[in-house]
Amino acid sequence: MNEVAEKIELKVEEGFDISLIPGDKLTLVWDQCEKFLEKSCKRSNGRVTTRDVFYDCLNNKASLWIIFDKSNLYITGCAITKINEYPTGKRMLNIDHVTGKKMDEWIDRIEVLYSWGKANNCKGIEGVGREGFWNWIKKREDWKKTSVFFEYEFEEKA
């Protein structure tokens, strides 16, 4: 019973990793992710709120991916994806939101979405984003900037 404890050296990994959060675990990370998503949802100009995103993830209409620092497990960003199936039958993995801090240090981790999309019979990845997002992906092979989404809203006349 009086054994000496063995000293264990823990090797702390550095860098960032990404993980898919199942709907039944959503509430464990939502508060941290919602803070990142608020800014992204505001840019939707009234199309989506963080509450909408939460319920889509909870009901498996969308997927939440967290990006975390492996050394301390702090969430530094997140992404929201959906699978779009078009009338032709073509399936595409749509990136609805990518947001967070230190993106230049972890943006390469989203390559796991390629595997996820392929495993779900998607033919590719798509997304509409602000012009600045192109800076994060323009060096990636085979990504093309095919359009930028612009909008004009009619003014409501009293």
DSSP file (Angstrom, degrees, kcal/mol; ACC not computed):
  #  RESIDUE AA STRUCTURE BP1 BP2  ACC     N-H-->O    O-->H-N    N-H-->O    O-->H-N    TCO  KAPPA ALPHA  PHI   PSI    X-CA   Y-CA   Z-CA
    1    1 A M              0   0    0      0, 0.0     2,-0.9     0, 0.0     0, 0.0   0.000 360.0 360.0 360.0 -27.4    0.0    0.0    0.0
    2    2 A N        +     0   0    0      2,-0.0     2,-0.2     0, 0.0     0, 0.0  -0.352 360.0 152.1 -95.3  55.0    2.9    2.4    0.6
    3    3 A E        -     0   0    0     -2,-0.9     2,-0.4     1,-0.1     3,-0.0  -0.597  48.3-115.6 -86.3 146.4    4.1    2.5   -3.0
    4    4 A V        -     0   0    0     -2,-0.2     2,-0.1     1,-0.1    -1,-0.1  -0.646  33.3-116.2 -79.2 132.2    5.9    5.5   -4.4
    5    5 A A        -     0   0    0     -2,-0.4     2,-0.4     1,-0.1    -1,-0.1  -0.443  27.4-120.5 -68.6 140.2    4.0    7.1   -7.2
    6    6 A E        -     0   0    0     -2,-0.1     2,-0.4     1,-0.1    -1,-0.1  -0.667  24.5-121.4 -82.5 134.0    5.8    7.0  -10.5
    7    7 A K        -     0   0    0     -2,-0.4     2,-0.5     2,-0.0    -1,-0.1  -0.615  27.7-160.2 -77.0 129.2    6.5   10.4  -12.0
    8    8 A I        -     0   0    0     -2,-0.4     2,-0.6     2,-0.0    -1,-0.0  -0.947   7.9-146.2-114.9 127.7    4.9   10.8  -15.4
    9    9 A E        -     0   0    0     -2,-0.5     2,-0.6     2,-0.0    -2,-0.0  -0.820  14.3-152.6 -91.2 121.0    6.1   13.4  -17.9
   10   10 A L        -     0   0    0     -2,-0.6     2,-0.7     2,-0.0    -2,-0.0  -0.824   4.4-145.8 -95.6 127.8    3.3   14.8  -19.9
   11   11 A K        -     0   0    0     -2,-0.6     2,-0.6     0, 0.0    -2,-0.0  -0.832  12.6-150.4 -92.8 116.7    4.1   16.0  -23.3
   12   12 A V        -     0   0    0     -2,-0.7     2,-0.2     1,-0.0    59,-0.1  -0.777  13.2-136.8 -90.3 121.3    1.9   19.0  -24.2
   13   13 A E        -     0   0    0     -2,-0.6     2,-0.3    57,-0.3    -1,-0.0  -0.475  15.3-142.4 -75.9 147.2    1.3   19.3  -27.9
   14   14 A E        +     0   0    0     -2,-0.2     2,-0.2    56,-0.1    -1,-0.0  -0.715  54.7  39.5-106.0 160.3    1.5   22.7  -29.5
   15   15 A G  S    S-     0   0    0     -2,-0.3    55,-2.6     2,-0.0    56,-0.5  -0.580  84.3 -60.4 103.5-165.3   -0.6   24.1  -32.2
   16   16 A F  E     -A   69   0A   0     89,-0.3     2,-0.3    53,-0.2    53,-0.2  -0.846  37.2-171.7-123.4 155.2   -4.3   23.8  -33.1
   17   17 A D  E     -A   68   0A   0     51,-2.2    51,-2.6    -2,-0.3     2,-0.4  -0.913  15.2-134.1-139.3 168.6   -6.7   21.1  -33.9
   18   18 A I  E     -A   67   0A   0     -2,-0.3     2,-0.4    49,-0.2    49,-0.2  -0.952  18.6-175.9-127.7 144.6  -10.3   20.9  -35.1
   19   19 A S  E     -A   66   0A   0     47,-2.3    47,-2.8    -2,-0.4     2,-0.4  -0.999  25.1-126.5-144.2 139.1  -13.1   18.7  -33.8
   20   20 A L  E     -A   65   0A   0     -2,-0.4    45,-0.2    45,-0.2    43,-0.0  -0.669  25.0-144.2 -79.4 134.5  -16.7   18.1  -34.9
   21   21 A I  E     -A   64   0A   0     43,-3.0    43,-0.7    -2,-0.4     5,-0.1  -0.901  12.7-135.4-105.2 115.6  -19.2   18.6  -32.0
   22   22 A P    >   -     0   0    0      0, 0.0     3,-2.2     0, 0.0     4,-0.5  -0.316  25.4-110.1 -65.1 153.1  -22.1   16.2  -32.0
   23   23 A G  G >  S+     0   0    0      1,-0.3     3,-1.0     2,-0.2     4,-0.3   0.820 117.4  58.0 -53.5 -36.2  -25.5   17.8  -31.4
   24   24 A D  G 3  S+     0   0    0      1,-0.2    -1,-0.3     2,-0.1     3,-0.1   0.574 110.2  44.1 -75.9  -6.4  -25.8   16.1  -28.0
   25   25 A K  G X> S+     0   0    0     -3,-2.2     3,-1.4     1,-0.1     4,-0.5   0.328  83.3 104.1-111.1   2.6  -22.6   17.8  -26.8
   26   26 A L  H X> S+     0   0    0     -3,-1.0     4,-1.5    -4,-0.5     3,-1.4   0.863  73.0  57.5 -55.5 -43.6  -23.4   21.2  -28.3
   27   27 A T  H 34 S+     0   0    0     -4,-0.3     4,-0.4     1,-0.3    -1,-0.3   0.715  94.8  67.9 -65.9 -19.0  -24.3   22.9  -24.9
   28   28 A L  H <4 S+     0   0    0     -3,-1.4    -1,-0.3     1,-0.2    -2,-0.2   0.790 118.9  17.7 -69.7 -27.1  -20.8   22.0  -23.6
   29   29 A V  H XX S+     0   0    0     -3,-1.4     4,-2.0    -4,-0.5     3,-0.5   0.454  96.2  99.9-121.4  -5.1  -19.1   24.5  -26.0
   30   30 A W  H 3X S+     0   0    0     -4,-1.5     4,-3.4     1,-0.2     5,-0.3   0.872  77.3  57.0 -59.6 -43.6  -21.9   26.8  -27.2
   31   31 A D  H 3> S+     0   0    0     -4,-0.4     4,-1.0     1,-0.2    -1,-0.2   0.895 111.8  43.6 -56.0 -41.4  -21.2   29.7  -24.9
   32   32 A Q  H <> S+     0   0    0     -3,-0.5     4,-0.8     1,-0.2    -1,-0.2   0.903 117.5  45.1 -70.2 -40.8  -17.6   30.0  -26.2
   33   33 A C  H  X S+     0   0    0     -4,-2.0     4,-2.4     1,-0.2     3,-0.5   0.868 104.0  62.4 -72.2 -36.8  -18.6   29.5  -29.8
   34   34 A E  H  X S+     0   0    0     -4,-3.4     4,-1.9     1,-0.2    -1,-0.2   0.868  97.5  58.8 -58.8 -36.7  -21.5   31.9  -29.7
   35   35 A K  H  X S+     0   0    0     -4,-1.0     4,-0.6    -5,-0.3    -1,-0.2   0.899 110.5  42.2 -59.7 -40.8  -19.2   34.8  -28.9
   36   36 A F  H  X S+     0   0    0     -4,-0.8     4,-0.9    -3,-0.5     3,-0.5   0.897 114.2  51.6 -70.8 -40.4  -17.3   34.1  -32.1
   37   37 A L  H  X S+     0   0    0     -4,-2.4     4,-3.0     1,-0.2     5,-0.3   0.717  91.5  75.6 -73.8 -21.6  -20.4   33.5  -34.2
   38   38 A E  H  X S+     0   0    0     -4,-1.9     4,-2.1     1,-0.2    -1,-0.2   0.923  98.0  45.9 -56.0 -46.2  -22.2   36.8  -33.1
   39   39 A K  H  X S+     0   0    0     -4,-0.6     4,-1.3    -3,-0.5    -1,-0.2   0.916 114.2  48.0 -64.2 -43.7  -19.9   38.9  -35.4
   40   40 A S  H  < S+     0   0    0     -4,-0.9     4,-0.4     1,-0.2     3,-0.2   0.909 111.7  49.7 -64.7 -42.7  -20.4   36.5  -38.3
   41   41 A C  H >< S+     0   0    0     -4,-3.0     3,-1.4     1,-0.2     5,-0.5   0.860 104.9  58.2 -66.4 -35.1  -24.2   36.4  -37.9
   42   42 A K  H >< S+     0   0    0     -4,-2.1     3,-1.4    -5,-0.3    -1,-0.2   0.863  99.7  59.0 -62.2 -33.8  -24.4   40.2  -37.7
   43   43 A R  T 3< S+     0   0    0     -4,-1.3    -1,-0.3     1,-0.3    -2,-0.2   0.631  87.4  76.2 -69.5 -12.5  -22.7   40.3  -41.2
   44   44 A S  T X  S-     0   0    0     -3,-1.4     3,-0.7    -4,-0.4    -1,-0.3   0.557 100.7-131.3 -76.2  -5.8  -25.7   38.2  -42.5
   45   45 A N  T <  S-     0   0    0     -3,-1.4    -2,-0.1     1,-0.2    -3,-0.1   0.914  73.1 -38.9  56.9  47.6  -27.8   41.4  -42.4
   46   46 A G  T 3  S+     0   0    0     -5,-0.5    -1,-0.2     2,-0.3     3,-0.1   0.483 113.4 110.3  88.0   2.7  -30.7   39.8  -40.6
   47   47 A R  S <  S+     0   0    0     -3,-0.7     2,-0.3    -6,-0.2    -2,-0.1   0.826  85.2  10.0 -79.4 -31.5  -30.6   36.4  -42.4
   48   48 A V        -     0   0    0     -7,-0.4    -2,-0.3     4,-0.0     2,-0.3  -0.999  60.1-159.5-151.0 145.8  -29.4   34.4  -39.4
   49   49 A T     >  -     0   0    0     -2,-0.3     4,-2.0    -3,-0.1     5,-0.2  -0.748  39.1-106.5-116.9 168.8  -28.9   34.7  -35.7
   50   50 A T  H  > S+     0   0    0     -2,-0.3     4,-2.6     1,-0.2     5,-0.1   0.838 122.1  58.3 -64.2 -30.6  -26.8   32.7  -33.3
   51   51 A R  H  > S+     0   0    0      2,-0.2     4,-2.4     1,-0.2    -1,-0.2   0.912 104.5  50.1 -64.2 -41.5  -30.0   31.2  -32.0
   52   52 A D  H  > S+     0   0    0      2,-0.2     4,-2.3     1,-0.2    -2,-0.2   0.923 111.5  48.5 -60.4 -44.4  -30.8   29.9  -35.5
   53   53 A V  H  X S+     0   0    0     -4,-2.0     4,-2.4     2,-0.2     5,-0.2   0.917 109.6  53.0 -62.6 -44.1  -27.3   28.4  -35.8
   54   54 A F  H  X S+     0   0    0     -4,-2.6     4,-2.8     1,-0.2    -2,-0.2   0.944 111.8  44.3 -56.4 -50.8  -27.7   26.8  -32.4
   55   55 A Y  H  X S+     0   0    0     -4,-2.4     4,-2.1     1,-0.2     6,-0.2   0.850 110.6  54.5 -68.2 -33.9  -31.0   25.1  -33.3
   56   56 A D  H  <>S+     0   0    0     -4,-2.3     5,-3.2    -5,-0.2     6,-1.5   0.917 113.2  43.0 -62.8 -41.7  -29.7   24.0  -36.7
   57   57 A C  H ><5S+     0   0    0     -4,-2.4     3,-1.4     4,-0.2    -2,-0.2   0.910 112.9  52.1 -69.3 -42.0  -26.8   22.3  -35.0
   58   58 A L  H 3<5S+     0   0    0     -4,-2.8    -2,-0.2     1,-0.3    -1,-0.2   0.857 113.9  43.9 -62.1 -35.5  -28.9   20.8  -32.3
   59   59 A N  T 3<5S-     0   0    0     -4,-2.1    -1,-0.3    -5,-0.2    -2,-0.2   0.184 116.2-112.6 -97.2  16.1  -31.3   19.4  -34.9
   60   60 A N  T < 5S+     0   0    0     -3,-1.4    -3,-0.2     2,-0.2    -4,-0.1   0.767  86.3 118.3  59.1  30.2  -28.5   18.1  -37.1
   61   61 A K  S   <S+     0   0    0     -5,-3.2    22,-0.3    -6,-0.2     2,-0.3   0.595  84.0  18.9 -91.9 -16.8  -29.3   20.5  -40.0
   62   62 A A  S    S-     0   0    0     -6,-1.5     2,-0.4    20,-0.1    20,-0.2  -0.939  77.0-128.4-145.1 164.0  -25.8   22.0  -39.5
   63   63 A S  E     - B   0  81A   0     18,-2.8    18,-2.2    -2,-0.3     2,-0.5  -0.961  11.1-145.4-122.2 137.4  -22.5   20.9  -38.0
   64   64 A L  E     -AB  21  80A   0    -43,-0.7   -43,-3.0    -2,-0.4     2,-0.4  -0.881  14.3-171.4-100.8 127.8  -20.4   22.8  -35.5
   65   65 A W  E     -AB  20  79A   0     14,-2.8    14,-2.3    -2,-0.5     2,-0.4  -0.971   7.9-155.2-115.5 131.5  -16.6   22.5  -35.7
   66   66 A I  E     -AB  19  78A   0    -47,-2.8   -47,-2.3    -2,-0.4     2,-0.5  -0.859   4.9-152.3-106.9 145.3  -14.4   23.9  -33.0
   67   67 A I  E     -AB  18  77A   0     10,-2.8     9,-2.8    -2,-0.4    10,-1.4  -0.970  26.0-180.0-111.0 126.4  -10.8   24.9  -33.4
   68   68 A F  E     -AB  17  75A   0    -51,-2.6   -51,-2.2    -2,-0.5     2,-0.6  -0.928  35.0-110.6-133.6 153.7   -8.9   24.6  -30.2
   69   69 A D  E >>  -A   16   0A   0      5,-2.5     4,-2.8    -2,-0.3     3,-0.8  -0.712  25.0-149.5 -79.9 119.3   -5.4   25.2  -28.9
   70   70 A K  T 34 S+     0   0    0    -55,-2.6   -57,-0.3    -2,-0.6    -1,-0.1   0.737  91.3  60.6 -65.7 -22.7   -3.9   21.8  -28.1
   71   71 A S  T 34 S+     0   0    0    -56,-0.5    -1,-0.2   -59,-0.1   -57,-0.1   0.795 128.9   5.8 -77.7 -26.7   -1.7   23.1  -25.3
   72   72 A N  T <4 S-     0   0    0     -3,-0.8    -2,-0.2     2,-0.1    -1,-0.1   0.416  92.1-122.2-136.2  -1.0   -4.6   24.4  -23.1
   73   73 A L     <  +     0   0    0     -4,-2.8     2,-0.3     1,-0.2    -3,-0.1   0.598  55.9 154.0  66.4  15.3   -7.8   23.3  -24.9
   74   74 A Y        -     0   0    0     -5,-0.3    -5,-2.5     1,-0.1     2,-0.5  -0.550  48.6-119.6 -72.4 136.6   -9.1   26.8  -25.3
   75   75 A I  E     +B   68   0A   0     -2,-0.3    -7,-0.3    -7,-0.2     3,-0.1  -0.657  34.9 174.0 -77.0 124.9  -11.5   27.3  -28.2
   76   76 A T  E     -     0   0A   0     -9,-2.8    25,-3.3    -2,-0.5     2,-0.3   0.464  61.7 -13.5-111.3  -5.6  -10.0   29.8  -30.6
   77   77 A G  E     -BC  67 100A   0    -10,-1.4   -10,-2.8    23,-0.3     2,-0.3  -0.983  55.5-149.5-176.7 174.8  -12.5   29.6  -33.4
   78   78 A C  E     -BC  66  99A   0     21,-2.8    21,-2.5    -2,-0.3     2,-0.3  -0.986   3.3-151.3-156.6 164.0  -15.3   27.7  -35.0
   79   79 A A  E     -BC  65  98A   0    -14,-2.3   -14,-2.8    -2,-0.3     2,-0.5  -0.981   7.3-149.7-138.1 149.0  -17.0   26.8  -38.3
   80   80 A I  E     -BC  64  97A   0     17,-2.3    16,-2.4    -2,-0.3    17,-1.4  -0.986  20.2-177.2-120.6 127.4  -20.5   25.9  -39.2
   81   81 A T  E     -BC  63  95A   0    -18,-2.2   -18,-2.8    -2,-0.5     2,-0.3  -0.899   9.0-175.7-123.8 154.4  -21.1   23.6  -42.2
   82   82 A K  E     - C   0  94A   0     12,-2.3    12,-3.6    -2,-0.3     2,-0.7  -0.972  26.9-123.3-139.1 153.6  -24.2   22.3  -43.9
   83   83 A I  E     - C   0  93A   0     -2,-0.3     2,-0.5   -22,-0.3    10,-0.2  -0.900  25.7-158.8-100.0 120.1  -24.6   19.8  -46.7
   84   84 A N  E     - C   0  92A   0      8,-2.9     8,-2.6    -2,-0.7     2,-0.6  -0.851   4.0-164.5 -97.6 128.3  -26.5   21.3  -49.7
   85   85 A E  E     - C   0  91A   0     -2,-0.5     6,-0.2     6,-0.2     5,-0.1  -0.965  13.3-152.0-113.2 120.5  -28.2   19.0  -52.1
   86   86 A Y    >   -     0   0    0      4,-2.9     3,-2.8    -2,-0.6    -2,-0.0  -0.424  30.9-101.2 -88.8 162.4  -29.2   20.6  -55.3
   87   87 A P  T 3  S+     0   0    0      0, 0.0    -1,-0.1     0, 0.0    -2,-0.0   0.770 122.5  59.8 -54.3 -26.8  -32.0   19.6  -57.6
   88   88 A T  T 3  S-     0   0    0      2,-0.1     3,-0.1     1,-0.1    -3,-0.0   0.588 120.5-109.1 -77.0  -8.8  -29.5   17.9  -59.9
   89   89 A G  S <  S+     0   0    0     -3,-2.8     2,-0.2     1,-0.3    -1,-0.1   0.277  72.1 142.9  96.4 -10.2  -28.5   15.6  -57.0
   90   90 A K        -     0   0    0     -5,-0.1    -4,-2.9    32,-0.1     2,-0.4  -0.458  37.3-153.6 -66.5 132.5  -25.1   17.3  -56.6
   91   91 A R  E     -C   85   0A   0     30,-0.4    32,-3.7    -6,-0.2    33,-0.5  -0.922  14.0-178.6-111.2 133.6  -24.1   17.5  -53.0
   92   92 A M  E     -C   84   0A   0     -8,-2.6    -8,-2.9    -2,-0.4     2,-0.7  -0.989  29.2-126.5-130.7 140.2  -21.7   20.2  -51.7
   93   93 A L  E     -Cd  83 125A   0     31,-2.8    33,-2.8    -2,-0.4     2,-0.5  -0.782  32.3-155.0 -83.0 117.2  -20.4   20.9  -48.2
   94   94 A N  E     -Cd  82 126A   0    -12,-3.6   -12,-2.3    -2,-0.7     2,-0.9  -0.831   9.1-148.3-100.1 127.1  -21.3   24.5  -47.6
   95   95 A I  E     +C   81   0A   0     31,-3.0    33,-0.5    -2,-0.5   -14,-0.2  -0.845  20.6 174.7 -92.2 108.5  -19.2   26.5  -45.1
   96   96 A D  E     +     0   0A   0    -16,-2.4     2,-0.3    -2,-0.9    -1,-0.2   0.879  64.9  10.1 -81.5 -40.9  -21.7   29.0  -43.6
   97   97 A H  E     +C   80   0A   0    -17,-1.4   -17,-2.3     2,-0.0     2,-0.3  -1.000  50.4 176.4-143.1 139.5  -19.4   30.5  -41.0
   98   98 A V  E     +C   79   0A   0     -2,-0.3     2,-0.3   -19,-0.2   -19,-0.2  -0.943  29.1 149.4-137.6 121.1  -15.7   30.5  -40.1
   99   99 A T  E     +C   78   0A   0    -21,-2.5   -21,-2.8    -2,-0.3     2,-0.3  -0.986   7.9  90.4-151.9 155.3  -14.7   32.8  -37.3
  100  100 A G  E     -C   77   0A   0     -2,-0.3     3,-0.3   -23,-0.3     2,-0.3  -0.949  61.0 -58.8 152.3-169.4  -12.2   33.1  -34.5
  101  101 A K  S    S+     0   0    0    -25,-3.3     4,-0.0    -2,-0.3    -2,-0.0  -0.731 105.3  18.3-106.3 156.5   -8.9   34.5  -33.3
  102  102 A K    >>  +     0   0    0     -2,-0.3     3,-2.2     1,-0.1     4,-0.8   0.822  69.3 163.5  56.5  36.3   -5.4   33.7  -34.7
  103  103 A M  H >>  +     0   0    0     -3,-0.3     4,-2.5     1,-0.3     3,-0.8   0.827  67.5  63.9 -57.3 -33.1   -6.9   32.3  -37.9
  104  104 A D  H 34 S+     0   0    0      1,-0.2    -1,-0.3     2,-0.2     4,-0.2   0.749 103.8  49.7 -63.1 -20.7   -3.6   32.6  -39.7
  105  105 A E  H <4 S+     0   0    0     -3,-2.2   -89,-0.3     1,-0.1    -1,-0.2   0.665 125.5  22.2 -90.1 -18.8   -2.3   30.0  -37.2
  106  106 A W  H X< S+     0   0    0     -3,-0.8     3,-2.3    -4,-0.8     4,-0.4   0.495  85.1 101.6-127.7  -3.8   -5.1   27.4  -37.7
  107  107 A I  G >< S+     0   0    0     -4,-2.5     3,-1.5     1,-0.3    -3,-0.1   0.814  79.7  63.2 -57.6 -29.9   -6.9   28.0  -41.0
  108  108 A D  G >  S+     0   0    0      1,-0.3     3,-1.5    -5,-0.2    -1,-0.3   0.737  87.8  72.7 -65.1 -20.8   -5.0   25.0  -42.5
  109  109 A R  G X  S+     0   0    0     -3,-2.3     3,-1.5     1,-0.3    -1,-0.3   0.704  77.1  77.4 -68.1 -18.1   -6.7   22.7  -40.0
  110  110 A I  G X   +     0   0    0     -3,-1.5     3,-2.2    -4,-0.4     4,-0.3   0.530  65.4  93.6 -73.0  -0.3  -10.0   23.1  -41.9
  111  111 A E  G X>  +     0   0    0     -3,-1.5     3,-1.6     1,-0.3     4,-0.9   0.750  67.9  75.3 -60.3 -20.9   -8.6   20.6  -44.4
  112  112 A V  H <> S+     0   0    0     -3,-1.5     4,-2.1     1,-0.3    -1,-0.3   0.772  82.4  68.8 -60.7 -23.3  -10.4   17.9  -42.3
  113  113 A L  H <> S+     0   0    0     -3,-2.2     4,-2.9     1,-0.2    -1,-0.3   0.798  89.6  62.1 -65.8 -27.1  -13.6   19.3  -44.0
  114  114 A Y  H <> S+     0   0    0     -3,-1.6     4,-2.4    -4,-0.3    -1,-0.2   0.954 107.6  42.3 -60.8 -49.0  -12.4   17.8  -47.3
  115  115 A S  H  X S+     0   0    0     -4,-0.9     4,-2.7     2,-0.2    -2,-0.2   0.903 114.0  52.1 -64.2 -41.8  -12.5   14.3  -45.8
  116  116 A W  H  X S+     0   0    0     -4,-2.1     4,-1.1     2,-0.2    -2,-0.2   0.928 110.7  47.7 -60.8 -46.3  -15.8   15.0  -44.1
  117  117 A G  H ><>S+     0   0    0     -4,-2.9     5,-2.8     1,-0.2     3,-0.6   0.929 112.9  47.7 -61.3 -46.6  -17.3   16.2  -47.3
  118  118 A K  H ><5S+     0   0    0     -4,-2.4     3,-1.7     1,-0.2    -2,-0.2   0.901 108.9  54.2 -61.9 -41.2  -16.1   13.2  -49.3
  119  119 A A  H 3<5S+     0   0    0     -4,-2.7    -1,-0.2     1,-0.3    -2,-0.2   0.733 108.6  50.8 -65.4 -21.6  -17.3   10.8  -46.6
  120  120 A N  T <<5S-     0   0    0     -4,-1.1    -1,-0.3    -3,-0.6    -2,-0.2   0.041 122.0-105.9-105.1  24.5  -20.7   12.4  -47.0
  121  121 A N  T < 5 +     0   0    0     -3,-1.7   -30,-0.4     1,-0.2     2,-0.3   0.764  66.7 154.6  60.2  30.8  -20.8   12.0  -50.8
  122  122 A C      < -     0   0    0     -5,-2.8   -30,-0.2    -6,-0.2    -1,-0.2  -0.633  42.5-147.1 -86.1 148.4  -20.2   15.7  -51.5
  123  123 A K  S    S-     0   0    0    -32,-3.7     2,-0.3    -2,-0.3   -31,-0.2   0.535  71.4 -37.1 -90.1  -8.5  -18.6   16.7  -54.7
  124  124 A G        -     0   0    0    -33,-0.5   -31,-2.8    -7,-0.1     2,-0.4  -0.985  65.3 -80.1 174.5-170.9  -16.8   19.7  -53.2
  125  125 A I  E     +d   93   0A   0     -2,-0.3     2,-0.3   -33,-0.2   -31,-0.2  -0.945  40.2 174.6-121.4 140.7  -16.8   22.6  -50.7
  126  126 A E  E     +d   94   0A   0    -33,-2.8   -31,-3.0    -2,-0.4     2,-0.3  -0.910   4.4 159.0-139.2 166.2  -18.5   25.9  -51.3
  127  127 A G        -     0   0    0     -2,-0.3     2,-0.5   -33,-0.2   -31,-0.1  -0.907  30.9-132.1-179.3 156.2  -19.3   29.1  -49.3
  128  128 A V        +     0   0    0    -33,-0.5     2,-0.3    -2,-0.3    20,-0.1  -0.981  41.7 151.9-117.3 130.8  -20.1   32.7  -49.6
  129  129 A G        -     0   0    0     -2,-0.5    20,-0.4   -32,-0.0    -2,-0.0  -0.895  46.7 -67.9-149.4 177.7  -18.1   35.1  -47.5
  130  130 A R    >>  -     0   0    0     -2,-0.3     3,-1.9     1,-0.1     4,-0.5  -0.340  53.1-106.1 -69.7 156.0  -16.7   38.5  -47.2
  131  131 A E  G >4 S+     0   0    0      1,-0.3     3,-1.4     2,-0.2     4,-0.4   0.836 116.4  63.0 -51.8 -39.2  -14.0   39.6  -49.6
  132  132 A G  G >4 S+     0   0    0      1,-0.3     3,-1.2     2,-0.2     4,-0.4   0.724  86.8  71.5 -64.1 -22.2  -11.3   39.3  -46.9
  133  133 A F  G X> S+     0   0    0     -3,-1.9     3,-1.7     1,-0.3     4,-0.9   0.813  83.1  71.2 -65.3 -27.6  -11.8   35.6  -46.5
  134  134 A W  H XX S+     0   0    0     -3,-1.4     4,-2.2    -4,-0.5     3,-0.6   0.846  86.8  66.0 -55.7 -33.2  -10.3   35.0  -49.9
  135  135 A N  H <4 S+     0   0    0     -3,-1.2    -1,-0.3    -4,-0.4     4,-0.2   0.804  99.9  51.3 -59.1 -29.3   -6.9   36.0  -48.3
  136  136 A W  H <4 S+     0   0    0     -3,-1.7    -1,-0.2    -4,-0.4    -2,-0.2   0.771 122.8  26.3 -80.3 -26.1   -7.1   32.9  -46.1
  137  137 A I  H X< S+     0   0    0     -4,-0.9     3,-1.8    -3,-0.6     6,-0.2   0.517  89.3  95.8-117.2  -4.9   -7.7   30.4  -48.9
  138  138 A K  T 3< S+     0   0    0     -4,-2.2    -3,-0.1     1,-0.3    -1,-0.1   0.765  86.2  52.9 -63.0 -24.9   -6.2   31.9  -52.1
  139  139 A K  T 3  S+     0   0    0     -4,-0.2     2,-0.3     2,-0.1    -1,-0.3   0.554  86.5 104.5 -85.5  -7.2   -3.0   30.0  -51.7
  140  140 A R  S X  S-     0   0    0     -3,-1.8     3,-1.4     1,-0.1    -3,-0.0  -0.566  82.3-105.9 -78.8 135.0   -4.8   26.7  -51.4
  141  141 A E  T 3  S+     0   0    0     -2,-0.3    -1,-0.1     1,-0.2     3,-0.1  -0.312  96.0   8.9 -62.5 138.0   -4.6   24.5  -54.5
  142  142 A D  T 3  S+     0   0    0      1,-0.2     2,-0.4    -3,-0.0    -1,-0.2   0.402  88.1 130.4  74.4   1.4   -7.8   24.2  -56.6
  143  143 A W    <   -     0   0    0     -3,-1.4     2,-0.4    -6,-0.2    -1,-0.2  -0.717  37.2-168.9 -82.9 136.4   -9.8   26.9  -54.8
  144  144 A K        -     0   0    0     -2,-0.4     2,-1.0    -3,-0.1     3,-0.2  -0.952  25.0-134.5-124.4 144.2  -11.3   29.4  -57.2
  145  145 A K        +     0   0    0     -2,-0.4     3,-0.1     1,-0.2    -2,-0.0  -0.846  34.7 165.1 -94.5 101.2  -13.0   32.8  -56.6
  146  146 A T        -     0   0    0     -2,-1.0     2,-0.3     1,-0.3    -1,-0.2   0.699  60.3 -17.7 -93.6 -21.2  -16.0   32.4  -58.8
  147  147 A S        -     0   0    0     -3,-0.2     2,-0.4     2,-0.0    -1,-0.3  -0.983  50.0-130.6-169.8 166.8  -18.1   35.3  -57.3
  148  148 A V        -     0   0    0     -2,-0.3     2,-0.5    -3,-0.1   -18,-0.1  -0.999  31.9-125.2-127.3 133.1  -18.6   37.6  -54.5
  149  149 A F        +     0   0    0     -2,-0.4     2,-0.3   -20,-0.4   -18,-0.1  -0.669  33.8 175.6 -84.1 124.0  -22.0   38.0  -53.1
  150  150 A F        -     0   0    0     -2,-0.5     2,-0.3     2,-0.0    -2,-0.0  -0.854   6.9-165.8-121.7 160.4  -23.4   41.6  -52.9
  151  151 A E        -     0   0    0     -2,-0.3     2,-0.4     2,-0.0    -2,-0.0  -0.984  15.1-162.7-146.3 157.9  -26.7   42.8  -51.9
  152  152 A Y        -     0   0    0     -2,-0.3     2,-0.5     2,-0.0    -2,-0.0  -0.990  15.2-153.7-137.5 130.2  -29.0   45.9  -52.1
  153  153 A E        -     0   0    0     -2,-0.4     2,-0.2     3,-0.0    -2,-0.0  -0.890  19.9-120.3-107.8 136.5  -32.0   46.3  -49.8
  154  154 A F        -     0   0    0     -2,-0.5     2,-0.3     1,-0.1    -2,-0.0  -0.477  31.6-117.1 -67.5 139.8  -34.9   48.4  -50.7
  155  155 A E        -     0   0    0     -2,-0.2     2,-0.5     1,-0.1    -1,-0.1  -0.600  25.7-119.8 -76.9 138.4  -35.6   51.2  -48.3
  156  156 A E        -     0   0    0     -2,-0.3     2,-0.5     2,-0.0    -1,-0.1  -0.694  25.5-148.5 -80.4 125.9  -38.9   51.0  -46.5
  157  157 A K              0   0    0     -2,-0.5    -3,-0.0     1,-0.1    -1,-0.0  -0.811 360.0 360.0 -95.7 131.6  -41.0   54.0  -47.3
  158  158 A A              0   0    0     -2,-0.5    -1,-0.1     0, 0.0    -2,-0.0   0.470 360.0 360.0 -75.1 360.0  -43.3   55.1  -44.5
